[in-house]
Amino acid sequence: MIVARRIYDLGLPHRAVTVYCYLCDRANKMGECFPSAKTIALDLSLSRRTVFRALNDLEKCGLIEKKQRIRTSGGISSNLYKLTDISGKGGGA
């Protein structure tokens, strides 16, 4: 998935832009991906806490939708992240 240049005009913290680009890179044709926070942190050399903050920034701006995934055994799996249309988003975080 190609990252829209608009992401740089939204006034988001660097951490959020970095994680957004990562999610775009991992997303399927439907704009969905499900990397764990630990995987994102390791791949981007960030702390898990920074990843959680970035995901929160993105969710608050409406750039991603987060859905909890449950394993068939009933355990919790990584979240599903759905990228939303960035074209109509305003500035500010």
Biopython code that builds the backbone (N, CA, C, O; Angstrom):
import numpy as np
from Bio.PDB.StructureBuilder import StructureBuilder

atoms = [
    (1, "MET", "N", (0.852, -1.176, 0.000)),
    (1, "MET", "CA", (0.000, 0.000, 0.000)),
    (1, "MET", "C", (0.898, 1.239, 0.000)),
    (1, "MET", "O", (1.872, 1.308, 0.750)),
    (2, "ILE", "N", (0.569, 2.195, -0.828)),
    (2, "ILE", "CA", (1.354, 3.425, -0.926)),
    (2, "ILE", "C", (0.869, 4.415, 0.123)),
    (2, "ILE", "O", (-0.334, 4.619, 0.286)),
    (3, "VAL", "N", (1.803, 5.026, 0.829)),
    (3, "VAL", "CA", (1.466, 6.015, 1.855)),
    (3, "VAL", "C", (1.143, 7.339, 1.175)),
    (3, "VAL", "O", (1.928, 7.839, 0.370)),
    (4, "ALA", "N", (-0.007, 7.898, 1.501)),
    (4, "ALA", "CA", (-0.386, 9.198, 0.944)),
    (4, "ALA", "C", (0.515, 10.285, 1.527)),
    (4, "ALA", "O", (0.795, 10.292, 2.725)),
    (5, "ARG", "N", (0.958, 11.188, 0.681)),
    (5, "ARG", "CA", (1.813, 12.286, 1.145)),
    (5, "ARG", "C", (1.090, 13.138, 2.175)),
    (5, "ARG", "O", (1.733, 13.856, 2.941)),
    (6, "ARG", "N", (-0.206, 13.073, 2.206)),
    (6, "ARG", "CA", (-1.031, 13.851, 3.132)),
    (6, "ARG", "C", (-0.672, 13.562, 4.593)),
    (6, "ARG", "O", (-0.878, 14.416, 5.456)),
    (7, "ILE", "N", (-0.147, 12.385, 4.876)),
    (7, "ILE", "CA", (0.195, 12.014, 6.252)),
    (7, "ILE", "C", (1.164, 13.019, 6.868)),
    (7, "ILE", "O", (1.140, 13.245, 8.078)),
    (8, "TYR", "N", (2.016, 13.622, 6.042)),
    (8, "TYR", "CA", (3.017, 14.560, 6.553)),
    (8, "TYR", "C", (2.431, 15.933, 6.861)),
    (8, "TYR", "O", (3.079, 16.750, 7.514)),
    (9, "ASP", "N", (1.220, 16.193, 6.399)),
    (9, "ASP", "CA", (0.567, 17.490, 6.612)),
    (9, "ASP", "C", (-0.367, 17.501, 7.819)),
    (9, "ASP", "O", (-0.984, 18.525, 8.109)),
    (10, "LEU", "N", (-0.477, 16.397, 8.513)),
    (10, "LEU", "CA", (-1.456, 16.278, 9.593)),
    (10, "LEU", "C", (-0.948, 16.729, 10.953)),
    (10, "LEU", "O", (-1.720, 16.785, 11.910)),
    (11, "GLY", "N", (0.331, 17.048, 11.054)),
    (11, "GLY", "CA", (0.874, 17.497, 12.332)),
    (11, "GLY", "C", (1.014, 16.397, 13.362)),
    (11, "GLY", "O", (1.011, 16.665, 14.564)),
    (12, "LEU", "N", (1.137, 15.169, 12.908)),
    (12, "LEU", "CA", (1.288, 14.034, 13.819)),
    (12, "LEU", "C", (2.713, 13.948, 14.348)),
    (12, "LEU", "O", (3.651, 14.387, 13.683)),
    (13, "PRO", "N", (2.880, 13.380, 15.555)),
    (13, "PRO", "CA", (4.233, 13.137, 16.065)),
    (13, "PRO", "C", (4.980, 12.164, 15.142)),
    (13, "PRO", "O", (4.372, 11.348, 14.450)),
    (14, "HIS", "N", (6.291, 12.272, 15.154)),
    (14, "HIS", "CA", (7.140, 11.399, 14.332)),
    (14, "HIS", "C", (6.804, 9.922, 14.565)),
    (14, "HIS", "O", (6.756, 9.134, 13.620)),
    (15, "ARG", "N", (6.576, 9.558, 15.820)),
    (15, "ARG", "CA", (6.289, 8.147, 16.141)),
    (15, "ARG", "C", (5.057, 7.656, 15.393)),
    (15, "ARG", "O", (5.035, 6.522, 14.912)),
    (16, "ALA", "N", (4.030, 8.500, 15.290)),
    (16, "ALA", "CA", (2.785, 8.106, 14.632)),
    (16, "ALA", "C", (2.983, 7.954, 13.128)),
    (16, "ALA", "O", (2.462, 7.018, 12.521)),
    (17, "VAL", "N", (3.730, 8.868, 12.531)),
    (17, "VAL", "CA", (4.006, 8.780, 11.091)),
    (17, "VAL", "C", (4.798, 7.509, 10.795)),
    (17, "VAL", "O", (4.517, 6.805, 9.825)),
    (18, "THR", "N", (5.783, 7.222, 11.632)),
    (18, "THR", "CA", (6.615, 6.031, 11.448)),
    (18, "THR", "C", (5.781, 4.758, 11.537)),
    (18, "THR", "O", (5.903, 3.874, 10.690)),
    (19, "VAL", "N", (4.943, 4.662, 12.550)),
    (19, "VAL", "CA", (4.108, 3.467, 12.722)),
    (19, "VAL", "C", (3.067, 3.379, 11.605)),
    (19, "VAL", "O", (2.770, 2.284, 11.129)),
    (20, "TYR", "N", (2.511, 4.512, 11.183)),
    (20, "TYR", "CA", (1.540, 4.509, 10.087)),
    (20, "TYR", "C", (2.183, 3.967, 8.807)),
    (20, "TYR", "O", (1.589, 3.140, 8.115)),
    (21, "CYS", "N", (3.376, 4.427, 8.499)),
    (21, "CYS", "CA", (4.085, 3.934, 7.314)),
    (21, "CYS", "C", (4.341, 2.430, 7.417)),
    (21, "CYS", "O", (4.228, 1.706, 6.428)),
    (22, "TYR", "N", (4.683, 1.971, 8.609)),
    (22, "TYR", "CA", (4.904, 0.541, 8.842)),
    (22, "TYR", "C", (3.617, -0.251, 8.581)),
    (22, "TYR", "O", (3.640, -1.277, 7.902)),
    (23, "LEU", "N", (2.494, 0.237, 9.127)),
    (23, "LEU", "CA", (1.218, -0.449, 8.933)),
    (23, "LEU", "C", (0.827, -0.471, 7.455)),
    (23, "LEU", "O", (0.309, -1.473, 6.962)),
    (24, "CYS", "N", (1.072, 0.624, 6.758)),
    (24, "CYS", "CA", (0.788, 0.671, 5.318)),
    (24, "CYS", "C", (1.606, -0.378, 4.573)),
    (24, "CYS", "O", (1.107, -1.027, 3.654)),
    (25, "ASP", "N", (2.850, -0.538, 4.971)),
    (25, "ASP", "CA", (3.728, -1.512, 4.333)),
    (25, "ASP", "C", (3.257, -2.942, 4.575)),
    (25, "ASP", "O", (3.432, -3.810, 3.720)),
    (26, "ARG", "N", (2.665, -3.185, 5.727)),
    (26, "ARG", "CA", (2.230, -4.536, 6.093)),
    (26, "ARG", "C", (0.786, -4.844, 5.692)),
    (26, "ARG", "O", (0.361, -5.997, 5.762)),
    (27, "ALA", "N", (0.032, -3.834, 5.277)),
    (27, "ALA", "CA", (-1.396, -4.008, 5.010)),
    (27, "ALA", "C", (-1.655, -4.816, 3.736)),
    (27, "ALA", "O", (-0.891, -4.762, 2.773)),
    (28, "ASN", "N", (-2.757, -5.566, 3.769)),
    (28, "ASN", "CA", (-3.181, -6.306, 2.584)),
    (28, "ASN", "C", (-3.980, -5.379, 1.659)),
    (28, "ASN", "O", (-4.059, -4.176, 1.907)),
    (29, "LYS", "N", (-4.565, -5.931, 0.605)),
    (29, "LYS", "CA", (-5.302, -5.120, -0.370)),
    (29, "LYS", "C", (-6.522, -4.434, 0.233)),
    (29, "LYS", "O", (-7.012, -3.444, -0.310)),
    (30, "MET", "N", (-7.009, -4.954, 1.344)),
    (30, "MET", "CA", (-8.170, -4.353, 2.014)),
    (30, "MET", "C", (-7.748, -3.326, 3.060)),
    (30, "MET", "O", (-8.591, -2.766, 3.761)),
    (31, "GLY", "N", (-6.435, -3.078, 3.165)),
    (31, "GLY", "CA", (-5.941, -2.101, 4.129)),
    (31, "GLY", "C", (-5.908, -2.621, 5.551)),
    (31, "GLY", "O", (-5.998, -1.843, 6.500)),
    (32, "GLU", "N", (-5.779, -3.933, 5.707)),
    (32, "GLU", "CA", (-5.768, -4.550, 7.036)),
    (32, "GLU", "C", (-4.437, -5.248, 7.297)),
    (32, "GLU", "O", (-3.821, -5.806, 6.390)),
    (33, "CYS", "N", (-4.012, -5.204, 8.551)),
    (33, "CYS", "CA", (-2.829, -5.947, 8.983)),
    (33, "CYS", "C", (-2.969, -6.220, 10.478)),
    (33, "CYS", "O", (-3.807, -5.618, 11.149)),
    (34, "PHE", "N", (-2.158, -7.116, 10.988)),
    (34, "PHE", "CA", (-2.290, -7.481, 12.399)),
    (34, "PHE", "C", (-0.956, -7.793, 13.069)),
    (34, "PHE", "O", (-0.824, -8.827, 13.724)),
    (35, "PRO", "N", (0.035, -6.912, 12.914)),
    (35, "PRO", "CA", (1.289, -7.130, 13.641)),
    (35, "PRO", "C", (1.098, -6.832, 15.128)),
    (35, "PRO", "O", (0.320, -5.950, 15.493)),
    (36, "SER", "N", (1.792, -7.550, 15.962)),
    (36, "SER", "CA", (1.722, -7.262, 17.398)),
    (36, "SER", "C", (2.525, -6.000, 17.701)),
    (36, "SER", "O", (3.393, -5.605, 16.922)),
    (37, "ALA", "N", (2.235, -5.377, 18.825)),
    (37, "ALA", "CA", (2.996, -4.197, 19.254)),
    (37, "ALA", "C", (4.467, -4.567, 19.434)),
    (37, "ALA", "O", (5.353, -3.764, 19.143)),
    (38, "LYS", "N", (4.721, -5.765, 19.906)),
    (38, "LYS", "CA", (6.099, -6.227, 20.089)),
    (38, "LYS", "C", (6.827, -6.309, 18.747)),
    (38, "LYS", "O", (7.980, -5.892, 18.640)),
    (39, "THR", "N", (6.161, -6.843, 17.732)),
    (39, "THR", "CA", (6.760, -6.944, 16.402)),
    (39, "THR", "C", (7.034, -5.568, 15.816)),
    (39, "THR", "O", (8.108, -5.326, 15.264)),
    (40, "ILE", "N", (6.061, -4.664, 15.934)),
    (40, "ILE", "CA", (6.245, -3.299, 15.435)),
    (40, "ILE", "C", (7.443, -2.656, 16.139)),
    (40, "ILE", "O", (8.301, -2.050, 15.498)),
    (41, "ALA", "N", (7.486, -2.798, 17.463)),
    (41, "ALA", "CA", (8.569, -2.203, 18.251)),
    (41, "ALA", "C", (9.935, -2.747, 17.825)),
    (41, "ALA", "O", (10.883, -1.981, 17.648)),
    (42, "LEU", "N", (10.033, -4.049, 17.664)),
    (42, "LEU", "CA", (11.307, -4.656, 17.257)),
    (42, "LEU", "C", (11.713, -4.211, 15.855)),
    (42, "LEU", "O", (12.869, -3.858, 15.623)),
    (43, "ASP", "N", (10.769, -4.228, 14.928)),
    (43, "ASP", "CA", (11.080, -3.868, 13.541)),
    (43, "ASP", "C", (11.480, -2.402, 13.390)),
    (43, "ASP", "O", (12.306, -2.069, 12.539)),
    (44, "LEU", "N", (10.899, -1.525, 14.212)),
    (44, "LEU", "CA", (11.167, -0.089, 14.093)),
    (44, "LEU", "C", (12.157, 0.435, 15.135)),
    (44, "LEU", "O", (12.448, 1.631, 15.167)),
    (45, "SER", "N", (12.670, -0.449, 15.979)),
    (45, "SER", "CA", (13.586, -0.058, 17.066)),
    (45, "SER", "C", (12.963, 1.003, 17.970)),
    (45, "SER", "O", (13.597, 2.001, 18.311)),
    (46, "LEU", "N", (11.708, 0.766, 18.348)),
    (46, "LEU", "CA", (10.976, 1.625, 19.278)),
    (46, "LEU", "C", (10.618, 0.809, 20.509)),
    (46, "LEU", "O", (10.653, -0.421, 20.472)),
    (47, "SER", "N", (10.275, 1.482, 21.592)),
    (47, "SER", "CA", (9.766, 0.758, 22.754)),
    (47, "SER", "C", (8.299, 0.399, 22.497)),
    (47, "SER", "O", (7.625, 1.043, 21.693)),
    (48, "ARG", "N", (7.824, -0.621, 23.181)),
    (48, "ARG", "CA", (6.406, -0.988, 23.044)),
    (48, "ARG", "C", (5.516, 0.165, 23.481)),
    (48, "ARG", "O", (4.468, 0.402, 22.880)),
    (49, "ARG", "N", (5.921, 0.880, 24.518)),
    (49, "ARG", "CA", (5.132, 2.019, 25.000)),
    (49, "ARG", "C", (5.005, 3.098, 23.922)),
    (49, "ARG", "O", (3.935, 3.681, 23.746)),
    (50, "THR", "N", (6.089, 3.356, 23.208)),
    (50, "THR", "CA", (6.052, 4.335, 22.119)),
    (50, "THR", "C", (5.121, 3.863, 21.005)),
    (50, "THR", "O", (4.386, 4.662, 20.424)),
    (51, "VAL", "N", (5.154, 2.575, 20.713)),
    (51, "VAL", "CA", (4.247, 2.014, 19.703)),
    (51, "VAL", "C", (2.799, 2.197, 20.145)),
    (51, "VAL", "O", (1.957, 2.601, 19.343)),
    (52, "PHE", "N", (2.497, 1.904, 21.412)),
    (52, "PHE", "CA", (1.126, 2.080, 21.910)),
    (52, "PHE", "C", (0.691, 3.543, 21.807)),
    (52, "PHE", "O", (-0.451, 3.828, 21.445)),
    (53, "ARG", "N", (1.592, 4.461, 22.124)),
    (53, "ARG", "CA", (1.265, 5.892, 22.008)),
    (53, "ARG", "C", (0.990, 6.267, 20.553)),
    (53, "ARG", "O", (0.045, 7.000, 20.262)),
    (54, "ALA", "N", (1.816, 5.762, 19.651)),
    (54, "ALA", "CA", (1.638, 6.056, 18.228)),
    (54, "ALA", "C", (0.313, 5.501, 17.712)),
    (54, "ALA", "O", (-0.400, 6.179, 16.972)),
    (55, "LEU", "N", (-0.013, 4.283, 18.096)),
    (55, "LEU", "CA", (-1.281, 3.687, 17.675)),
    (55, "LEU", "C", (-2.462, 4.488, 18.216)),
    (55, "LEU", "O", (-3.466, 4.669, 17.528)),
    (56, "ASN", "N", (-2.336, 4.961, 19.443)),
    (56, "ASN", "CA", (-3.377, 5.800, 20.032)),
    (56, "ASN", "C", (-3.519, 7.112, 19.251)),
    (56, "ASN", "O", (-4.635, 7.554, 18.981)),
    (57, "ASP", "N", (-2.395, 7.731, 18.890)),
    (57, "ASP", "CA", (-2.412, 8.954, 18.071)),
    (57, "ASP", "C", (-3.166, 8.709, 16.763)),
    (57, "ASP", "O", (-4.017, 9.505, 16.367)),
    (58, "LEU", "N", (-2.844, 7.608, 16.106)),
    (58, "LEU", "CA", (-3.451, 7.285, 14.816)),
    (58, "LEU", "C", (-4.938, 6.994, 14.947)),
    (58, "LEU", "O", (-5.736, 7.377, 14.091)),
    (59, "GLU", "N", (-5.301, 6.315, 16.023)),
    (59, "GLU", "CA", (-6.713, 6.002, 16.246)),
    (59, "GLU", "C", (-7.507, 7.275, 16.548)),
    (59, "GLU", "O", (-8.617, 7.449, 16.044)),
    (60, "LYS", "N", (-6.941, 8.162, 17.368)),
    (60, "LYS", "CA", (-7.616, 9.423, 17.703)),
    (60, "LYS", "C", (-7.824, 10.302, 16.475)),
    (60, "LYS", "O", (-8.827, 11.010, 16.381)),
    (61, "CYS", "N", (-6.890, 10.261, 15.540)),
    (61, "CYS", "CA", (-7.008, 11.045, 14.303)),
    (61, "CYS", "C", (-7.916, 10.368, 13.277)),
    (61, "CYS", "O", (-8.251, 10.959, 12.251)),
    (62, "GLY", "N", (-8.309, 9.136, 13.558)),
    (62, "GLY", "CA", (-9.173, 8.419, 12.628)),
    (62, "GLY", "C", (-8.445, 7.803, 11.452)),
    (62, "GLY", "O", (-9.067, 7.466, 10.445)),
    (63, "LEU", "N", (-7.135, 7.651, 11.565)),
    (63, "LEU", "CA", (-6.356, 7.067, 10.474)),
    (63, "LEU", "C", (-6.354, 5.547, 10.498)),
    (63, "LEU", "O", (-6.119, 4.902, 9.476)),
    (64, "ILE", "N", (-6.617, 4.980, 11.665)),
    (64, "ILE", "CA", (-6.737, 3.526, 11.782)),
    (64, "ILE", "C", (-7.941, 3.197, 12.651)),
    (64, "ILE", "O", (-8.369, 3.989, 13.491)),
    (65, "GLU", "N", (-8.466, 2.016, 12.423)),
    (65, "GLU", "CA", (-9.474, 1.438, 13.310)),
    (65, "GLU", "C", (-8.852, 0.172, 13.881)),
    (65, "GLU", "O", (-8.248, -0.616, 13.152)),
    (66, "LYS", "N", (-8.998, -0.017, 15.167)),
    (66, "LYS", "CA", (-8.384, -1.152, 15.855)),
    (66, "LYS", "C", (-9.481, -2.103, 16.315)),
    (66, "LYS", "O", (-10.492, -1.683, 16.877)),
    (67, "LYS", "N", (-9.264, -3.390, 16.067)),
    (67, "LYS", "CA", (-10.223, -4.406, 16.504)),
    (67, "LYS", "C", (-9.456, -5.545, 17.174)),
    (67, "LYS", "O", (-8.481, -6.062, 16.628)),
    (68, "GLN", "N", (-9.910, -5.922, 18.358)),
    (68, "GLN", "CA", (-9.261, -7.011, 19.082)),
    (68, "GLN", "C", (-9.588, -8.338, 18.408)),
    (68, "GLN", "O", (-10.727, -8.584, 18.013)),
    (69, "ARG", "N", (-8.570, -9.192, 18.283)),
    (69, "ARG", "CA", (-8.773, -10.521, 17.704)),
    (69, "ARG", "C", (-8.697, -11.562, 18.821)),
    (69, "ARG", "O", (-7.863, -11.469, 19.721)),
    (70, "ILE", "N", (-9.573, -12.538, 18.744)),
    (70, "ILE", "CA", (-9.623, -13.616, 19.734)),
    (70, "ILE", "C", (-9.269, -14.932, 19.043)),
    (70, "ILE", "O", (-9.791, -15.244, 17.973)),
    (71, "ARG", "N", (-8.388, -15.686, 19.659)),
    (71, "ARG", "CA", (-8.008, -17.001, 19.130)),
    (71, "ARG", "C", (-9.171, -17.984, 19.304)),
    (71, "ARG", "O", (-10.065, -17.759, 20.120)),
    (72, "THR", "N", (-9.148, -19.060, 18.541)),
    (72, "THR", "CA", (-10.194, -20.076, 18.657)),
    (72, "THR", "C", (-10.199, -20.706, 20.048)),
    (72, "THR", "O", (-11.229, -21.202, 20.507)),
    (73, "SER", "N", (-9.046, -20.686, 20.716)),
    (73, "SER", "CA", (-8.955, -21.232, 22.072)),
    (73, "SER", "C", (-9.510, -20.264, 23.114)),
    (73, "SER", "O", (-9.619, -20.605, 24.291)),
    (74, "GLY", "N", (-9.861, -19.043, 22.671)),
    (74, "GLY", "CA", (-10.391, -18.043, 23.596)),
    (74, "GLY", "C", (-9.365, -17.025, 24.053)),
    (74, "GLY", "O", (-9.721, -16.032, 24.687)),
    (75, "GLY", "N", (-8.098, -17.256, 23.743)),
    (75, "GLY", "CA", (-7.051, -16.315, 24.132)),
    (75, "GLY", "C", (-7.038, -15.077, 23.244)),
    (75, "GLY", "O", (-7.632, -15.057, 22.166)),
    (76, "ILE", "N", (-6.352, -14.058, 23.717)),
    (76, "ILE", "CA", (-6.263, -12.807, 22.968)),
    (76, "ILE", "C", (-5.076, -12.870, 22.013)),
    (76, "ILE", "O", (-3.987, -13.301, 22.390)),
    (77, "SER", "N", (-5.295, -12.440, 20.787)),
    (77, "SER", "CA", (-4.253, -12.388, 19.767)),
    (77, "SER", "C", (-3.896, -10.926, 19.508)),
    (77, "SER", "O", (-4.392, -10.033, 20.195)),
    (78, "SER", "N", (-3.049, -10.682, 18.532)),
    (78, "SER", "CA", (-2.714, -9.296, 18.183)),
    (78, "SER", "C", (-3.950, -8.595, 17.618)),
    (78, "SER", "O", (-4.872, -9.244, 17.125)),
    (79, "ASN", "N", (-3.957, -7.284, 17.695)),
    (79, "ASN", "CA", (-5.077, -6.506, 17.171)),
    (79, "ASN", "C", (-5.053, -6.493, 15.647)),
    (79, "ASN", "O", (-4.009, -6.658, 15.018)),
    (80, "LEU", "N", (-6.233, -6.292, 15.078)),
    (80, "LEU", "CA", (-6.363, -6.067, 13.643)),
    (80, "LEU", "C", (-6.421, -4.564, 13.435)),
    (80, "LEU", "O", (-7.212, -3.877, 14.081)),
    (81, "TYR", "N", (-5.592, -4.047, 12.542)),
    (81, "TYR", "CA", (-5.578, -2.618, 12.235)),
    (81, "TYR", "C", (-6.100, -2.417, 10.825)),
    (81, "TYR", "O", (-5.601, -3.015, 9.871)),
    (82, "LYS", "N", (-7.103, -1.575, 10.707)),
    (82, "LYS", "CA", (-7.698, -1.235, 9.409)),
    (82, "LYS", "C", (-7.341, 0.210, 9.106)),
    (82, "LYS", "O", (-7.681, 1.112, 9.872)),
    (83, "LEU", "N", (-6.656, 0.432, 7.990)),
    (83, "LEU", "CA", (-6.292, 1.782, 7.572)),
    (83, "LEU", "C", (-7.516, 2.445, 6.956)),
    (83, "LEU", "O", (-8.223, 1.831, 6.156)),
    (84, "THR", "N", (-7.765, 3.682, 7.323)),
    (84, "THR", "CA", (-8.909, 4.408, 6.782)),
    (84, "THR", "C", (-8.446, 5.375, 5.699)),
    (84, "THR", "O", (-7.247, 5.597, 5.524)),
    (85, "ASP", "N", (-9.394, 5.943, 4.981)),
    (85, "ASP", "CA", (-9.081, 6.890, 3.910)),
    (85, "ASP", "C", (-8.486, 8.157, 4.502)),
    (85, "ASP", "O", (-9.110, 8.807, 5.341)),
    (86, "ILE", "N", (-7.306, 8.502, 4.078)),
    (86, "ILE", "CA", (-6.590, 9.653, 4.629)),
    (86, "ILE", "C", (-6.954, 10.953, 3.915)),
    (86, "ILE", "O", (-6.658, 12.035, 4.423)),
    (87, "SER", "N", (-7.581, 10.869, 2.763)),
    (87, "SER", "CA", (-7.773, 12.055, 1.921)),
    (87, "SER", "C", (-8.586, 13.167, 2.575)),
    (87, "SER", "O", (-8.349, 14.342, 2.295)),
    (88, "GLY", "N", (-9.538, 12.825, 3.440)),
    (88, "GLY", "CA", (-10.370, 13.862, 4.029)),
    (88, "GLY", "C", (-9.971, 14.285, 5.424)),
    (88, "GLY", "O", (-10.714, 15.017, 6.078)),
    (89, "LYS", "N", (-8.820, 13.846, 5.895)),
    (89, "LYS", "CA", (-8.403, 14.151, 7.265)),
    (89, "LYS", "C", (-7.847, 15.558, 7.370)),
    (89, "LYS", "O", (-7.154, 16.037, 6.472)),
    (90, "GLY", "N", (-8.165, 16.220, 8.493)),
    (90, "GLY", "CA", (-7.652, 17.569, 8.750)),
    (90, "GLY", "C", (-6.335, 17.524, 9.486)),
    (90, "GLY", "O", (-5.856, 16.444, 9.831)),
    (91, "GLY", "N", (-5.743, 18.666, 9.730)),
    (91, "GLY", "CA", (-4.461, 18.739, 10.427)),
    (91, "GLY", "C", (-4.621, 18.654, 11.922)),
    (91, "GLY", "O", (-5.730, 18.775, 12.444)),
    (92, "GLY", "N", (-3.508, 18.445, 12.622)),
    (92, "GLY", "CA", (-3.474, 18.398, 14.084)),
    (92, "GLY", "C", (-3.579, 17.003, 14.615)),
    (92, "GLY", "O", (-4.233, 16.146, 14.019)),
    (93, "ALA", "N", (-2.924, 16.763, 15.760)),
    (93, "ALA", "CA", (-2.944, 15.433, 16.371)),
    (93, "ALA", "C", (-3.735, 15.441, 17.633)),
    (93, "ALA", "O", (-3.863, 14.406, 18.288)),
]
sb = StructureBuilder()
sb.init_structure("model")
sb.init_model(0)
sb.init_chain("A")
sb.init_seg("    ")
for serial, (resi, resn, name, xyz) in enumerate(atoms, 1):
    if name == "N":
        sb.init_residue(resn, " ", resi, " ")
    sb.init_atom(name, np.array(xyz, "f"), 0.0, 1.0, " ", f" {name:<3s}", serial, name[0])
structure = sb.get_structure()
